[in-house]
């Protein structure tokens, strides 16, 4: 258990977020707008703070404690006059949905707090890089065989770093994605409100997102897909503000911050972000200059159709030049925000590899190499089909056969390596609730159906139709860039989240008819059941059944993905501790785990005996007192001197000491 003082320190970021939300709260009672602004402000300032700490070589505990004390104190000072909570009148349907929400998110909270981080990629590179930063005191590239630690943008890890330094361990790591899943739901529900959806439809929009098994599973994880999804959803809500009024300086800065946070968190967020920014820019160009008199604090309607694009047209040429200049200046500010927040990380990658995209061929292994319309169409259909996978093989067969038939007509190989990641073969089988692969057929069907109906239905508000075109653009951009893969369902969550408000819109319209209302009840019950089952029985964390969080030790929890290596890892760690050595070399296979060694040997300097980072050579074997191999026998033998004594604990784990 954490010491009480460290536990209290961990509450500082939460206090800073809450006080900032009250301090930035607009004159209206739109609390969701304040939450989005506060989250962007706190996260954006924190990213800049981490970069400044790195420049000073001060990524240590005390500067972080002082930072959060000051942040919480200053935000509390400015929030002191606005500390009031609006009164909400809840109808029966609202209460039912909110109760279901509470049950789901509380179950996720229990799991997030009770379970140790055990995501495979996190042990591979997400959490490993944090320990390197703390050991080095800065963010500079370091020697490693696992280039993902250096190449991939680190926005989510910057936020996890705060919890690590405040608490002294990783016990609260899972709470980041749990918290941002709620932020994403807030943003999605606000988007629905901005589109003229009533409160029930807003809640359903949030439910469509939160009950998706991929979301429910990642909400207790240390991945970063939900972090980037939340920033994309916030950007969409801010863009919808821009459809109603000329953006103020505060609006532009907030959107720039959110765009920068998207860019620094994960590249999969850039594809949906691009059409969001285009949508915002077009809306700004169509607004009358006189609209600048409308404050950014105008209340967001919760009912009725939204005109938006239709009532904001500029009808004269006199202000056209000013509109273009104003919008261009705002666009440059947004680009600047992206450069400020994501630029330093990309510069470090450029310094390490000579390119901000990493070594040659790395991007091609992840991104599509064909951009022609037939290939994009087939890739998009495969991505959608994967989210629709069910436990029923007959249903899956119908969907996949339809996609393959379209691919044949289009003349595209459905497993073309230029649009398919290595080792993946369409259609694949991944219906089980697993955070890396889980589909979300109910939620995906609702979103895709709502998108199609919105695009083809006549006499809809122009803003709603414009938003649907934006969502379609997000899907097309994602299909044009992200290769289909067995692990792809989580990578396209940002685009799918944008479609949730459309599902809320049509649910709000259909609830007035008895038959469709009954069907809606059944569908939403099934959606909540899917989310609940994922939390109860999902992998690699579960509340009940064999392997439950309540039946495993901390070490067993960490090794759910590599259960056969839990004991060998522990034996290697015990051998290092018993030897008393203080500098140990590491020999790692590409995707095996350094992180368990780092957290178990805090007083030992762990250095890479191999490196694929051109600017960071490996440590000479002569400079270490022992070597830990987490690799095949041949790789280990190629590095360990022949005269050293090797203790092998498994086919993958060994320790070597000088004779």
HELIX and SHEET records of a PDB file:
HELIX    1   1 UNK A    4  UNK A    9  1                                   6    
HELIX    2   2 UNK A   12  UNK A   23  1                                  12    
HELIX    3   3 UNK A   31  UNK A   56  1                                  26    
HELIX    4   4 UNK A   61  UNK A   79  1                                  19    
HELIX    5   5 UNK A   92  UNK A  114  1                                  23    
HELIX    6   6 UNK A  120  UNK A  121  1                                   2    
HELIX    7   7 UNK A  122  UNK A  126  3                                   5    
HELIX    8   8 UNK A  127  UNK A  136  1                                  10    
HELIX    9   9 UNK A  148  UNK A  151  1                                   4    
HELIX   10  10 UNK A  155  UNK A  167  1                                  13    
HELIX   11  11 UNK A  175  UNK A  194  1                                  20    
HELIX   12  12 UNK A  199  UNK A  210  1                                  12    
HELIX   13  13 UNK A  213  UNK A  218  1                                   6    
HELIX   14  14 UNK A  225  UNK A  241  1                                  17    
HELIX   15  15 UNK A  249  UNK A  265  1                                  17    
HELIX   16  16 UNK A  268  UNK A  286  1                                  19    
HELIX   17  17 UNK A  289  UNK A  293  5                                   5    
HELIX   18  18 UNK A  320  UNK A  353  1                                  34    
HELIX   19  19 UNK A  362  UNK A  366  1                                   5    
HELIX   20  20 UNK A  373  UNK A  387  1                                  15    
HELIX   21  21 UNK A  393  UNK A  410  1                                  18    
HELIX   22  22 UNK A  441  UNK A  456  1                                  16    
HELIX   23  23 UNK A  462  UNK A  481  1                                  20    
HELIX   24  24 UNK A  493  UNK A  510  1                                  18    
HELIX   25  25 UNK A  514  UNK A  537  1                                  24    
HELIX   26  26 UNK A  554  UNK A  558  1                                   5    
HELIX   27  27 UNK A  563  UNK A  565  5                                   3    
HELIX   28  28 UNK A  566  UNK A  579  1                                  14    
HELIX   29  29 UNK A  595  UNK A  600  1                                   6    
HELIX   30  30 UNK A  621  UNK A  623  5                                   3    
HELIX   31  31 UNK A  633  UNK A  639  1                                   7    
SHEET    1   A 5 UNK A 605  UNK A 608  0                                        
SHEET    2   A 5 UNK A 583  UNK A 588  1                                        
SHEET    3   A 5 UNK A 626  UNK A 630  1                                        
SHEET    4   A 5 UNK A 653  UNK A 657 -1                                        
SHEET    5   A 5 UNK A 645  UNK A 648 -1                                        
END                                                                             
